[in-house]
């Protein structure tokens, strides 16, 4: 019989208005026998297994559902050396770049798949589950999922120089180029490892649950794998999913940039559904960040807001109590079902107009009203990160809703076909 801890390991909670379900999930994770320390970010909300916004350090084991279903869901920002005024002057050019360079939705593929060295990774041949997923992964390479995945243009205000380099590689983040203070057009994308990551997560979660079948029902999605056993195979699959997600973002940004033909100054990117082996209090542990941004000392990352509110480029402070982590976004305050039931497109369109945002496509469940106040989230984590730049969305594309933008007239009625 698996013995849970009588008392949870230490963990700290940041922010307010965190639902009880998320707090309960964090407490349960901290009661696992493999748990060492935890943290809950200010954008936290309930998920499966570890809550979204949960960070958990474990000894000798990895929990697939503490990484998440969308393995290596990540942010990528590319900054162009051009004034934001061009967003208004050449709006159609930017619309066309998004329309031709992106694909969104569950199971969506490119008509002609893109090539990338990641598809030649030996793991696709040597790990059984990955062999089965190679063809689908290739077809979906360079696409984005549904829900909160997006590709958008916006105005970036850089307060202090963002310096690229190799310092962030070990933290699951990367910066390139040098971006001096100023106002720029930036491209920001959010998506993960598509069907590849989802299939990896489902397969290894089932394996973990079978190995720990005696766990109480409420803890079953926290089932773990030993790093000396099947966990090593999962780790290899997870890291491949990370490279795959990074490649997908790279393809999207390359396609967009080739249409715009603007000079690229640099950029920032980071995972926020992943696990790392890191030193915690003098011991090498597995640090799971499910909906949390790496925030090691000097490490850059991107924390988005909503389709109408700003996001931020941040620099980590290496704050130990948060396990060198920060929030990964505004965080939901309303479930998808509740948003669809209680909100209307007229309400969203009014809010977007006030913010000066054009929405090309999205789902009703991604309404800004469904999320927490990003400014409150940022204020709650000043110990973890400092904002060095602010990004305001101006032109946003997400997975299409049949009754959403582009399908309605100004009075909220469906346009005639």
C-alpha positions, 0 to 999 in steps of 0.5 A, a space after each residue: 500500500 502506497 503510504 501518503 505523508 501524514 503532513 504535506 511537505 512545505 509549500 507556499 501560496 502566492 496571490 488571492 482569489 485562488 479556488 479551493 479546488 486548486 488549493 486542495 490539489 496542491 495539498 494532495 501533491 505535497 502529501 506524496 511520498 516522493 514530494 520534497 517542496 512545492 509552490 503555487 503561483 498567483 495565476 493558479 486554478 484547478 486542473 488534473 493532478 497538479 493544479 495549473 500554476 503548481 510547482 512541485 519538486 520530487 525525489 527520484 521520480 516524475 509525475 506525467 500529470 504534473 507536467 501536463 497534457 500539453 507537454 512543453 506548452 510554451 511562449 515565443 516572442 520575436 521583436 521586429 526593428 520597426 515602429 508600432 505605428 506600422 500596425 495601423 498603417 499596414 494592417 492588412 499585411 499583418 492580417 494576411 501574415 497571420 492568415 497564411 502562416 498559422 493553422 489552429 484547432 484540434 487535429 489540424 494539419 498543414 496541407 503540405 507538412 513542414 520539414 525540421 531536424 526535430 523529425 529526425 530525432 533518434 527517439 522517434 525510432 527508439 521509443 515505441 510510443 514515439 514510433 507510432 506518433 511520428 507521422 501525425 507529429 510531422 503533419 501537425 508541426 508548425 500548427 497551434 491547438 485550440 483553447 488559449 493558444 494564440 499567435 498575435 501582433 502587438 506593441 512592445 515597450 522595452 524599458 531596459 535592454 534585453 540581452 540574448 545569450 546562453 545563460 537561460 538554456 538550462 532553465 527551459 528558456 532562451 533569448 537571442 539578439 539584443 533588444 535596446 529600450 524602445 517601442 517595437 512591433 512584436 510577434 507572440 505565440 503560445 502553443 505546445 506539442 500538439 497531439 504528440 504531447 497529448 499522446 505521450 501524457 496519456 500513455 505514461 499516465 496510464 502506466 503510472 496509474 497502473 503501477 500505483 493502483 492503490 493510490 486513493 482516487 483523489 490522488 490517482 492523477 498524481 501517479 509517478 514513474 521512477 526515474 530509474 525505470 519507466 520514468 527515464 523513457 518518459 523523460 526522453 519522450 518529454 524532452 523530445 516533445 519540448 524540442 518539437 514544440 520549440 520547432 513548431 514555434 520556430 516554423 510559425 515565426 519564420 513563416 510570418 517573418 518571411 511575409 513581413 520582411 522586417 529586420 528581426 532584433 531578437 526574441 525570448 521564449 520559454 516552456 511552462 509545462 515541463 520538468 527539469 532536474 535542478 538543485 534545490 537546497 543542495 540536492 538534485 530534484 525533479 522540478 515540475 512546472 505545470 503552468 509556471 514560468 522558469 524564473 532563475 536568476 537572470 532568466 528571461 521569460 514571457 508572461 501573457 495577459 489576455 487578448 485585451 490586456 498586456 503581457 510582460 517580458 520578465 527577468 527572474 530573480 531566482 527566488 528559492 521559496 517559489 522554486 525559482 518559478 513565476 506565473 505563466 499568465 493571468 490565470 482563469 477565474 471562470 471555467 470554459 463552460 461558465 464563460 460560454 454560458 454567461 458571456 456574449 460576443 457583444 460584451 467581448 467586442 466592446 472590451 476589445 474596442 476599448 483596448 484597441 484590439 482587433 480579434 481575427 478569431 477565437 472562442 467565447 471561452 477565451 473572453 478577457 472577462 474569464 481571466 484574472 487581472 494580470 496586473 494583480 498577478 504581477 503584483 503578487 510575484 514581485 519577489 520572483 520576477 521583474 518586468 523589463 518590457 510590456 506587450 500590448 496585443 493589437 491583432 489576435 488570432 486563435 482557434 475559430 469559433 463558429 459564432 465568433 469574430 469574422 462571423 458576426 456583423 457590428 450588431 452582433 447578428 450573423 453575416 449573410 454568406 
